[in-house]
C-alpha cells in the first residue's frame, strides 16, 4: 500500500484481509515468512537497478543514513509493517565497486581496464625455422604483479594461445600451437610480455597473422585486466591505482531504491559480507 525510507533502507507498509478468528495465526505465519531466505532473496532481486536507472553509480561513496528519503503512497490509511533489509548472503550488485585492503593498511580500488594498441605495440617475428617470438605491450598493467606471480603470465599466455588456435581452426588448420610467456618487463603503468610459440616454418606466416588477430579480441584484453587485479596482500597498488585512507574495507552498492552499504572482508578473491537479519512486525 505504501513504501517509505531512505537510500539505505525501505519500509513496506501493507494490508492483509483477515477475519478476527484467524488474525493471531496469520500474524505468526507472517513473521515466520519474513525469516525465510526466499523472501530476502526476492527483496534483493527486486532491488536491482534497471538499465536506465540513474541512481546507479558504480564508484559512489557510501551514503549517510537519512540523507535522502523517498516516500511513495498508493492508498491512505494503510496498516504499517516495518522492514529492515540487507542483501542476502553472496548477493551483490553487478555495478558494485569492491575495495581491497592490503597488508600495508592501504585501501585500494580495483585496477582499471587494460588496453592494447595491437597495431603498434605487438611485434611477432620468426626466431628460427621452428620458433616464433613476440613482444606485446599492455597498458594499464602493473608489471611487478606478473613478475611476482608467474601464474598470471601463464593465464595470459594460455588465453592468447587459445584464441590463436581458434582463429587457425576457422582457416582449417587443426594443429595446436602453445604460447608461453618467457619474460615480463615494464613499469607500474604498462607490462611488456615476451613470449615464444613453437611453429614450423611452413605455418609461420599464418600463425603470425592469427596471433595479431588474437591480440585484438576482447577476451584477451579482458584476461589481461583480470590478471592485473591486486591480490589481498598486494602492496603494489599505490602508484596508478589510487588509494584511500587505511581502515575497514567497504563495498558500496547502488540499487534502484538507493545505496546499501555493508562491510566486506576479501580473501583470495572471495567476498564475505556481514548481514543483518531482517525483521518484520505486522500490526493489525
C-alpha positions in Angstrom: 0.0 0.0 0.0 2.9 2.4 0.8 6.7 2.5 0.9 8.9 4.9 2.7 12.6 5.1 3.7 16.0 6.3 2.8 18.8 5.3 0.4 19.8 2.6 2.9 16.5 1.0 3.9 12.9 0.7 2.8 9.7 0.5 4.9 7.0 -1.6 3.3 3.5 -0.8 4.6 1.0 -3.5 3.7 -2.5 -4.8 4.5 -3.8 -8.4 4.6 -7.5 -9.0 4.8 -8.1 -11.5 7.6 -11.1 -12.4 9.9 -10.5 -11.8 13.6 -10.6 -15.5 14.4 -7.5 -16.1 12.2 -5.5 -12.9 13.0 -3.2 -14.4 15.6 -2.3 -17.3 13.4 -1.8 -15.1 10.3 0.5 -12.7 12.3 2.6 -15.6 13.5 2.9 -17.0 10.0 3.8 -13.6 8.5 6.7 -13.3 11.0 7.9 -16.8 10.0 7.6 -15.9 6.3 9.8 -12.8 6.8 12.7 -15.1 8.1 12.7 -17.3 5.1 15.6 -17.0 2.6 13.3 -16.9 -0.4 11.7 -13.7 0.9 15.0 -12.0 1.4 16.2 -13.2 -2.0 13.1 -11.7 -3.6 13.8 -8.3 -1.9 17.3 -8.4 -3.2 16.2 -9.3 -6.7 13.6 -6.6 -6.9 16.1 -4.0 -5.5 18.5 -4.4 -8.5 18.8 -1.3 -10.8 17.2 -1.1 -14.2 19.4 -0.4 -17.3 18.1 3.2 -17.3 18.4 3.7 -13.5 20.1 7.0 -12.9 20.6 6.2 -9.2 23.2 3.5 -10.0 26.8 4.9 -9.8 29.5 2.3 -9.5 32.0 4.5 -7.7 29.6 6.3 -5.4 30.7 6.6 -1.9 28.7 5.2 1.0 25.6 7.4 1.5 25.0 8.6 5.0 21.8 7.3 6.6 19.0 9.8 6.3 20.5 11.9 3.5 17.5 11.3 1.3 14.1 10.0 1.9 11.7 8.7 -0.8 8.1 8.1 0.1 5.5 6.5 -2.3 1.9 6.4 -1.2 -0.6 4.2 -3.1 -3.6 4.5 -0.7 -4.2 6.3 2.6 -4.9 4.5 5.9 -2.6 1.6 5.3 -1.7 -0.6 8.3 2.1 -0.3 8.8 4.7 -3.0 8.8 8.4 -2.1 9.2 11.1 -3.9 7.4 14.9 -3.5 7.9 16.5 -5.2 4.9 20.0 -6.1 3.9 21.1 -8.2 1.0 21.0 -11.9 1.2 24.5 -13.6 1.6 26.5 -13.6 -1.5 24.2 -11.2 -3.4 26.0 -8.1 -4.7 25.0 -5.6 -7.3 26.6 -6.1 -10.8 27.8 -2.5 -10.6 29.3 -2.8 -7.1 32.8 -1.5 -6.8 34.8 -3.5 -4.3 37.8 -2.1 -2.5 40.5 -4.3 -1.0 42.8 -3.7 1.9 46.5 -4.6 1.6 48.8 -5.7 4.3 50.2 -2.2 4.3 46.9 -1.0 5.6 46.1 1.0 2.5 42.7 0.5 0.9 42.8 0.4 -2.9 40.3 0.3 -5.7 40.5 -2.4 -8.3 42.7 -1.8 -11.3 41.1 -0.1 -14.3 40.7 -1.9 -17.6 43.9 -2.7 -19.5 44.3 -1.6 -23.2 46.4 -2.8 -26.1 47.5 -1.0 -29.3 47.8 -4.2 -31.3 48.9 -2.5 -34.5 51.9 -0.7 -32.9 52.6 -2.5 -29.6 52.6 -6.1 -30.7 55.6 -7.4 -32.6 55.9 -11.0 -33.8 59.0 -12.4 -35.7 60.5 -15.7 -36.7 63.2 -16.5 -34.1 64.3 -19.5 -36.2 62.7 -22.1 -38.5 60.9 -23.7 -35.6 60.0 -20.9 -33.3 58.2 -17.6 -33.3 58.9 -14.9 -30.7 56.7 -12.0 -29.8 56.6 -8.8 -27.6 53.3 -7.4 -26.5 52.9 -4.2 -24.6 49.7 -3.9 -22.4 48.9 -0.5 -21.0 47.3 0.0 -17.5 49.0 -3.2 -16.4 51.3 -3.5 -13.4 54.5 -5.3 -14.3 55.6 -6.2 -10.8 52.4 -8.2 -10.2 53.3 -10.5 -13.1 56.9 -10.7 -12.1 55.9 -11.9 -8.6 53.2 -14.3 -9.6 54.1 -16.4 -12.7 50.6 -17.9 -12.8 49.3 -14.6 -14.0 51.7 -14.9 -17.0 50.6 -18.5 -17.6 47.0 -17.4 -17.8 47.7 -14.6 -20.2 49.7 -16.9 -22.5 47.1 -19.6 -22.3 44.4 -17.2 -23.4 46.5 -15.9 -26.3 47.2 -19.5 -27.4 43.5 -20.4 -27.1 42.4 -17.5 -29.3 45.2 -18.2 -31.7 44.1 -21.9 -32.2 40.5 -20.8 -32.5 41.4 -18.4 -35.3 43.5 -21.0 -37.1 40.7 -23.6 -36.8 38.5 -21.2 -38.8 41.1 -21.4 -41.5 41.0 -25.2 -41.5 44.3 -25.6 -39.6 43.9 -28.2 -36.9 47.4 -28.1 -35.5 47.6 -26.8 -31.9 50.2 -24.1 -31.0 51.2 -23.2 -27.5 52.1 -19.7 -26.4 54.5 -19.3 -23.4 55.4 -16.1 -21.7 59.1 -16.3 -21.1 59.8 -12.8 -19.6 58.0 -9.7 -18.5 59.4 -6.2 -18.1 57.8 -2.8 -17.6 56.6 -0.3 -15.0 53.5 0.3 -12.8 51.6 1.6 -15.8 52.5 -1.0 -18.5 53.8 -4.5 -19.0 55.8 -6.0 -21.8 55.1 -9.7 -22.3 57.8 -11.5 -24.2 56.6 -14.9 -25.5 57.6 -17.8 -27.7 55.4 -20.1 -29.8 56.9 -23.3 -31.4 55.9 -23.3 -35.1 57.3 -24.9 -38.2 58.5 -22.5 -41.0 55.7 -23.6 -43.3 53.0 -22.3 -40.9 54.8 -19.2 -39.5 53.1 -16.5 -41.6 49.6 -17.9 -40.9 50.4 -18.1 -37.2 51.8 -14.6 -37.1 48.7 -13.2 -38.7 46.4 -15.2 -36.3 48.4 -14.0 -33.3 47.9 -10.4 -34.3 44.2 -11.0 -34.7 44.0 -12.8 -31.3 45.6 -9.7 -29.7 42.6 -7.6 -30.8 39.9 -9.9 -29.4 38.0 -8.6 -26.4 38.5 -11.9 -24.5 42.3 -11.3 -24.5 42.1 -7.8 -23.2 39.6 -8.9 -20.5 42.0 -11.6 -19.4 44.8 -9.0 -19.1 42.5 -6.8 -17.0 41.5 -9.8 -14.8 45.1 -11.0 -14.2 46.2 -7.4 -13.4 43.9 -7.1 -10.4 45.7 -6.7 -7.0 45.8 -9.6 -4.5 44.6 -9.1 -0.9 48.3 -8.9 0.1 49.4 -6.8 -2.9 51.3 -3.7 -1.9 52.0 -2.6 -5.5 48.7 -0.8 -5.9 49.7 2.7 -4.8 51.2 4.2 -7.9 48.5 4.5 -10.5 45.5 2.8 -8.9 44.6 5.4 -6.4 44.4 4.8 -2.6 42.1 5.8 0.2 42.7 6.1 3.9 43.5 2.9 5.8 40.7 1.3 7.5 38.0 -1.3 7.2 37.2 -2.2 3.6 33.7 -1.4 2.4 31.6 -2.2 -0.6 29.1 0.4 -1.8 26.1 -0.7 -3.8 23.7 1.5 -5.6 20.4 -0.2 -6.2 17.1 1.1 -7.6 16.0 2.1 -4.1 19.2 3.8 -3.2 22.6 2.9 -1.7 23.2 0.0 0.6 26.5 -0.4 2.4 28.0 -3.4 4.1 31.3 -4.4 5.5 33.4 -6.6 3.2 36.4 -8.9 4.0 38.0 -10.1 0.8 40.2 -13.2 0.9 41.6 -15.0 -2.1 39.0 -13.4 -4.4 36.1 -14.5 -2.1 34.0 -11.8 -0.6 32.0 -12.3 2.6 29.5 -9.8 3.8 28.2 -9.0 7.3 24.4 -9.4 7.0 21.9 -8.0 9.5 18.9 -10.3 9.9 15.6 -8.9 8.6 12.7 -8.4 11.0 9.1 -7.9 10.1 6.5 -6.6 12.5 2.9 -6.8 11.4 0.3 -4.7 13.3 -3.4 -5.3 12.8 
